[in-house]
């Protein structure tokens, strides 16, 4: 079966008769201008190198070349073979803390990269390794918000991840438990696929029972892993407008700490692992943990592969182009002795 990848380009073939009409009008105009200087039989001997058929031959080649180029643009294809493949992996929901404390430095140096930026870098590297797995994204502070439903599109996950900022959550606070509950409810209903929740936070939970939520998730067979970002020595929280640091009612800078003990308790309750985000092997440790989960068939992908035929037309177009370059406008001297269109009169009389 012969098909085209871009059949809309075939409408450009309507240009061919337009080119013929324009050429005919140009030749008619040329003929009228020459007739101003004399009759054809008088002017012909004065232009011995002018060919009567070469312009029409060139027009034919140019039309063929234009048609071939249009066909190449339309990408002709012949034959089709269907291929079916299965995607094996797990389902992962990532919950990212976007409370204001995530604007603080991720290390003891207040000028170092923020906790949120470090979280993004870790998750971006992790998503690159989750080949075949489905990933979803949740942001949370005082409330939780679905940023991206679970999907197998890793590129989309990274795109949504890059757009995360602390201004996305109008209600401040840190409700890790609510984020875990939303993640649990966001998975597919498949009982075969293994599921995991990754919480990335500084561990300052003030709103709910995060440990209890992780324990309930584990009862449903869902693993809860935690990545802690920040410093146990504390760091001030920068103001969003860059005017300084957040202060309390007494005018003292507010210091936020990585609550590593809380993060570890959440991971332990969820039968997962706790990873310090500042560790050089943070991504490796987390990926190895997820890789131990049993893979299952997440989807079946069917696609049709066609044999591209446009190179054949492209080579023909190149040959026609070379012919046009070699074709001269004037008569060929070695053809002058041949008369293809008229018969010479025999001047001899019997």
C-alpha positions in Angstrom: 0.0 0.0 0.0 1.4 3.4 -1.1 0.8 6.2 1.4 2.1 9.7 2.2 3.3 10.9 5.6 2.3 14.5 4.7 -0.4 14.3 2.0 -1.3 17.9 2.4 1.8 18.9 0.4 0.3 17.2 -2.7 -2.0 20.1 -3.1 1.1 22.0 -4.3 0.8 19.9 -7.5 -1.9 22.4 -8.5 0.9 24.8 -9.2 2.0 22.8 -12.3 -0.8 24.0 -14.6 -0.3 27.5 -13.3 3.4 27.3 -14.3 2.4 26.1 -17.8 -0.1 29.0 -18.3 2.5 31.5 -17.1 5.1 30.1 -19.5 2.7 30.1 -22.4 1.8 33.8 -21.6 5.5 34.7 -21.5 6.1 33.0 -24.8 3.1 34.7 -26.4 4.4 38.1 -25.1 7.8 37.4 -26.5 6.4 36.5 -29.9 4.4 39.7 -30.0 7.4 41.8 -29.2 9.5 40.1 -31.9 6.7 40.7 -34.5 7.2 44.4 -34.0 10.6 44.0 -35.7 9.5 41.8 -38.6 8.0 38.6 -39.8 9.1 35.3 -38.3 10.7 34.1 -41.6 12.7 37.3 -41.7 13.9 37.2 -38.1 14.7 33.5 -38.0 17.9 33.7 -40.1 19.0 36.6 -37.8 18.8 34.3 -34.7 20.4 31.0 -35.9 21.2 29.8 -32.4 17.7 30.2 -31.0 16.1 26.8 -30.5 12.4 26.4 -31.0 12.0 23.3 -28.9 14.6 23.9 -26.1 12.4 26.2 -24.0 9.5 23.7 -24.0 11.9 20.9 -23.2 13.3 22.9 -20.3 9.7 23.6 -19.1 8.9 19.9 -19.2 12.0 19.1 -17.1 11.3 21.9 -14.7 7.7 20.7 -14.2 9.0 17.1 -13.6 11.5 18.5 -11.1 8.9 20.6 -9.2 6.5 17.5 -9.1 9.3 15.3 -7.7 10.2 17.9 -5.0 6.6 18.1 -3.9 6.4 14.3 -3.8 9.5 14.2 -1.7 8.0 16.7 0.7 4.9 14.5 1.0 7.2 11.6 2.1 5.8 8.6 0.1 5.8 5.4 2.0 5.2 1.8 0.8 4.4 -1.2 2.9 3.7 -1.3 6.6 4.7 -3.6 9.5 3.0 -3.5 12.8 5.1 -3.9 16.0 3.8 -4.4 19.5 6.0 -4.0 22.6 5.2 -4.2 26.3 6.4 -1.6 28.8 7.7 -3.1 32.1 8.1 -1.0 35.2 6.6 0.4 38.4 4.4 3.3 39.3 6.1 6.2 41.2 4.4 9.3 42.7 6.7 12.1 43.7 5.6 14.5 46.4 7.7 17.7 46.5 7.6 20.1 49.5 7.1 23.7 48.2 6.7 25.4 51.6 8.7 28.6 52.1 11.3 26.8 54.1 12.4 25.1 50.9 13.8 28.4 49.7 16.5 28.2 52.4 20.0 26.9 51.6 20.4 23.2 51.3 23.8 23.3 53.2 25.3 25.3 56.0 26.3 28.0 53.6 23.3 30.5 53.4 24.4 31.4 49.9 24.4 27.9 48.6 21.7 26.4 46.3 18.3 26.3 47.8 16.6 23.1 49.0 14.0 23.3 46.3 16.7 23.6 43.6 18.6 20.6 45.0 15.4 18.7 45.1 14.8 19.4 41.4 18.3 18.4 40.5 17.9 15.1 42.3 14.5 14.3 40.9 15.6 15.2 37.3 18.5 12.7 37.5 16.2 10.1 39.0 13.5 10.5 36.3 16.2 10.0 33.7 16.8 6.6 35.2 13.2 5.5 35.5 13.0 4.1 32.0 9.7 2.3 31.4 8.3 3.4 34.8 5.3 5.7 35.2 5.8 8.9 37.2 3.4 11.4 38.7 4.0 14.7 40.5 2.4 16.3 43.6 3.4 19.6 45.3 2.5 20.3 48.9 2.8 22.8 51.7 -0.2 23.3 54.0 -2.3 21.6 51.3 -1.5 19.1 48.5 -2.0 19.8 44.8 -1.8 17.4 41.8 0.9 18.8 39.5 1.0 16.0 37.0 -1.1 12.7 36.9 0.9 9.5 36.7 2.2 9.0 33.1 4.9 7.2 31.2 6.1 10.4 29.6 9.4 11.2 31.3 10.0 14.3 29.2 6.7 15.8 30.4 7.5 14.9 34.0 10.8 16.8 33.8 9.0 19.8 32.2 6.5 20.0 35.0 9.3 19.5 37.6 11.2 22.5 36.2 8.2 24.7 36.7 7.8 24.0 40.4 8.3 26.9 42.8 7.3 27.9 46.4 4.6 30.2 45.1 2.5 27.3 43.8 1.0 26.6 47.3 -1.2 29.5 48.6 -1.6 27.8 52.0 1.7 27.6 53.8 2.7 24.9 56.3 4.0 21.4 55.8 1.4 18.6 55.6 3.4 15.6 54.6 0.7 13.1 55.6 -1.9 14.7 53.2 0.6 14.5 50.4 1.2 10.8 51.0 -2.5 10.2 51.1 -3.0 12.0 47.8 -0.2 10.1 46.2 -1.7 6.8 47.3 -5.1 7.7 45.8 -3.4 8.8 42.5 -2.1 5.4 41.5 -3.8 3.2 39.0 -6.2 0.5 40.2 -3.9 -2.3 38.9 -3.0 -4.8 41.6 -0.1 -6.2 39.6 2.0 -3.1 39.4 4.4 -2.2 42.2 4.0 1.3 43.6 6.2 3.7 45.5 5.8 7.2 46.9 8.9 9.5 47.0 8.6 12.4 49.4 11.2 15.1 49.1 11.2 17.6 52.0 13.1 19.2 54.8 11.1 17.1 57.2 9.5 20.0 59.2 6.0 18.5 59.5 3.6 20.7 61.5 0.1 19.8 60.1 -0.7 16.0 60.4 0.4 12.5 61.1 2.9 11.8 58.3 4.2 8.6 60.0 0.7 7.2 60.2 0.0 8.1 56.5 3.2 6.2 55.5 2.2 3.2 57.6 -1.3 3.1 55.9 0.3 3.3 52.5 2.6 0.4 53.4 -0.4 -1.7 54.4 -1.7 -1.3 50.8 1.7 -2.5 49.5 3.0 0.9 48.6 6.5 1.8 49.6 7.3 5.3 50.9 10.8 6.7 50.4 12.0 10.0 51.7 14.7 12.4 50.5 15.7 14.9 53.1 17.1 18.3 51.9 18.6 20.9 54.1 21.0 21.2 57.0 20.6 20.1 60.5 22.5 23.2 61.6 19.7 25.4 60.2 19.5 28.2 57.6 17.6 31.4 57.3 14.6 31.6 54.9 15.1 34.2 52.1 12.2 36.5 51.3 10.6 35.9 47.9 11.5 39.5 46.7 15.2 39.1 47.7 14.9 41.9 50.3 16.4 39.8 53.1 15.4 37.0 55.3 12.1 36.1 56.9 11.8 37.3 60.6 9.5 36.5 63.5 7.4 38.9 65.4 10.4 40.1 67.4 12.4 40.9 64.3 14.7 37.9 64.6 15.6 35.8 61.5 13.6 32.5 61.3 15.8 29.5 61.1 14.7 26.3 59.4 16.3 22.9 60.1 16.3 19.6 58.4 14.3 17.3 60.6 16.2 14.2 59.7 14.7 12.1 62.5 11.1 12.8 61.3 12.1 11.9 57.7 13.7 8.7 58.8 10.6 7.7 60.8 8.3 8.4 57.8 10.6 6.2 55.6 10.7 3.4 58.2 6.9 3.4 58.6 6.5 3.2 54.8 9.1 0.3 54.5 11.2 2.5 52.3 14.6 4.2 52.6 15.7 7.6 53.8 18.3 9.4 51.7 20.1 12.6 52.5 19.8 14.9 49.5 23.3 16.3 50.1 24.9 12.8 49.7 26.7 12.2 46.5 25.1 8.8 46.1 21.6 10.0 46.8 20.2 9.2 43.4 22.0 5.9 43.2 20.7 4.7 46.6 17.1 5.7 45.8 17.2 4.2 42.3 18.7 0.9 43.6 15.8 0.7 46.1 13.2 1.3 43.4 14.9 -1.2 41.1 14.3 -3.9 43.6 10.6 -3.6 43.2 9.1 -6.2 40.9 8.4 -4.9 37.3 5.1 -5.5 35.7 3.4 -4.8 32.4 2.3 -1.2 32.5 1.2 -0.8 28.9 1.2 -2.3 25.5 2.5 0.0 22.7 1.6 -0.8 19.1 3.1 1.2 16.2 3.3 0.9 12.5 6.6 1.2 10.6 6.6 2.2 7.0 9.3 1.9 4.3 10.3 5.4 3.3 10.3 5.8 -0.5 11.2 9.5 -0.8 15.0 8.8 -1.4 14.1 7.3 -4.8 12.2 10.4 -5.9 15.0 12.6 -4.5 17.6 10.8 -6.6 15.4 11.2 -9.7 15.0 14.9 -8.9 18.7 15.2 -8.7 19.1 13.6 -12.1 16.6 15.9 -13.6 18.3 18.9 -12.0 21.6 17.9 -13.6 19.9 17.5 -16.9 18.6 21.1 -16.6 22.0 22.4 -15.8 23.5 20.6 -18.9 20.7 21.6 -21.2 21.7 24.7 -23.2 19.2 27.3 -24.3 20.7 27.6 -27.8 20.8 24.9 -30.5 23.3 22.1 -30.3 25.8 22.4 -33.2 26.0 18.7 -33.7 22.2 18.5 -34.1 21.9 21.1 -36.8 22.3 18.6 -39.6 19.2 16.8 -38.3 15.7 18.2 -39.0 13.2 16.6 -36.6 10.1 18.6 -37.5 10.1 19.4 -41.2 10.8 17.5 -44.4 13.2 19.1 -46.9 11.8 19.6 -50.3 13.5 17.8 -53.1 14.6 20.5 -55.4 15.4 18.1 -58.2 12.7 17.8 -60.8 12.1 14.9 -62.9 
